[in-house]
């Protein structure tokens, strides 16, 4: 995870906080092209189910963002970066955006580029 930086540490804190706030299994945080950050957790209400990445991308778009610098996903337990979330970030922000998966310690355990 050679591209991980101190700004990504902040995203890790936000993603973990979003997850724990509602006792969700997965939280995510996104830093947009202007440096603004968004954090959310997965939601499931009746027939509506959204991943944490879908939630943060939707928040960014609704706030007028047009791109992303990085996304951090904080799962409870073992997980992986889904192709669906990877494709969504690529559709929103283009190629070359790092998506990091962090462990409980907040350190990156996996990453992929859009």
Order of alpha helices (4+ residues) and beta strands (2+ residues): alpha-beta-beta-beta-beta-alpha-beta-alpha-beta-beta
